[in-house]
Amino acid sequence: MQIVDTISLIIGSFGVIVIIWGSLVSAIGLCSVELKRFSGDNSFAGRALIRHHLGFYLLMGLEFMIGADIVRTLIRPSLQELAILGSMVAIRTVISFFLNKEMDKGNKDN
């Protein structure tokens, strides 16, 4: 049981790391695009690309976190744990759906 908890923690932590990494990369990219704006390059496409990349990292991190929740529930399959897992998966799925939809919209605009 301890090893499954550890595996779940590692998977969940990796999801958090992916989100943090994507946020840092996107923040640096946004700063770069905004600094170029001062020289007259008002690139909407650059900002849209950064937004697309951030959405990708958020989705990937959420997927890892859902995986961690599923692994965690395997060792404690009580009704309460299943209800918690179900609600968390539902919330993350809705967030993922709208992020995917936003990313697809961005792809069609480019």
C-alpha positions as CSV (number, residue, x, y, z in Angstrom):
1,M,0.0,0.0,0.0
2,Q,2.9,2.4,0.8
3,I,4.4,1.9,-2.7
4,V,1.1,2.8,-4.4
5,D,0.8,6.0,-2.2
6,T,4.4,6.9,-3.3
7,I,3.6,6.2,-6.9
8,S,0.5,8.3,-6.7
9,L,2.5,11.1,-5.1
10,I,5.2,11.0,-7.8
11,I,2.6,11.1,-10.6
12,G,0.7,14.0,-8.9
13,S,3.9,15.9,-8.3
14,F,5.0,15.4,-11.9
15,G,1.7,17.0,-12.9
16,V,2.3,20.0,-10.7
17,I,5.9,20.3,-12.1
18,V,4.5,20.2,-15.6
19,I,2.1,23.0,-14.8
20,I,4.8,25.1,-13.0
21,W,7.2,24.6,-15.9
22,G,4.7,25.5,-18.5
23,S,3.7,28.6,-16.5
24,L,7.4,29.7,-16.3
25,V,8.1,29.1,-20.0
26,S,4.9,31.0,-20.9
27,A,5.7,33.9,-18.6
28,I,9.2,34.2,-20.1
29,G,7.7,34.0,-23.6
30,L,5.1,36.6,-22.8
31,C,7.7,39.0,-21.4
32,S,9.7,38.6,-24.6
33,V,6.7,39.3,-26.8
34,E,5.7,42.3,-24.7
35,L,9.2,43.7,-24.7
36,K,9.2,43.5,-28.5
37,R,5.9,45.5,-28.4
38,F,7.9,48.5,-27.3
39,S,9.8,48.4,-30.5
40,G,6.6,48.4,-32.6
41,D,6.1,44.7,-33.1
42,N,2.6,44.2,-31.8
43,S,2.4,40.4,-32.5
44,F,-1.0,39.0,-31.8
45,A,0.2,35.7,-33.2
46,G,3.0,35.5,-30.6
47,R,0.7,36.0,-27.7
48,A,-1.7,33.4,-29.2
49,L,1.1,30.9,-29.5
50,I,2.1,31.5,-25.9
51,R,-1.5,31.0,-24.8
52,H,-1.7,27.8,-26.8
53,H,1.5,26.5,-25.2
54,L,0.3,27.3,-21.7
55,G,-3.0,25.5,-22.4
56,F,-1.0,22.5,-23.5
57,Y,1.0,22.4,-20.3
58,L,-2.1,22.9,-18.2
59,L,-3.9,20.0,-19.9
60,M,-0.9,17.8,-19.6
61,G,-0.5,18.6,-15.9
62,L,-4.2,18.0,-15.2
63,E,-4.0,14.6,-17.0
64,F,-1.1,13.5,-14.7
65,M,-3.1,14.7,-11.7
66,I,-6.1,12.7,-12.7
67,G,-3.9,9.6,-13.1
68,A,-2.5,10.2,-9.6
69,D,-6.1,10.4,-8.2
70,I,-7.0,7.1,-10.0
71,V,-4.0,5.3,-8.6
72,R,-4.7,6.7,-5.1
73,T,-8.3,5.4,-5.3
74,L,-7.2,1.9,-6.2
75,I,-5.8,1.4,-2.7
76,R,-8.8,2.9,-0.9
77,P,-11.9,2.1,-2.9
78,S,-14.5,3.3,-0.4
79,L,-17.6,5.1,-1.5
80,Q,-16.3,8.3,-0.1
81,E,-13.0,8.0,-2.0
82,L,-14.9,7.1,-5.2
83,A,-17.2,10.1,-4.8
84,I,-14.2,12.4,-4.3
85,L,-12.4,10.9,-7.3
86,G,-15.6,11.2,-9.4
87,S,-16.0,14.9,-8.6
88,M,-12.4,15.7,-9.1
89,V,-12.3,13.9,-12.4
90,A,-15.5,15.7,-13.5
91,I,-14.2,19.1,-12.6
92,R,-10.8,18.5,-14.3
93,T,-12.6,17.0,-17.3
94,V,-14.7,20.1,-17.7
95,I,-11.6,22.3,-17.4
96,S,-9.8,20.1,-19.9
97,F,-12.7,20.2,-22.3
98,F,-12.8,24.0,-22.3
99,L,-9.1,24.3,-22.6
100,N,-9.1,22.0,-25.5
101,K,-11.9,23.9,-27.1
102,E,-10.0,27.2,-26.6
103,M,-6.8,25.7,-28.0
104,D,-8.7,24.3,-31.1
105,K,-10.1,27.8,-31.6
106,G,-6.6,29.2,-31.5
107,N,-5.4,26.7,-34.1
108,K,-8.2,27.6,-36.5
109,D,-7.4,31.3,-36.1
110,N,-3.8,30.8,-37.1
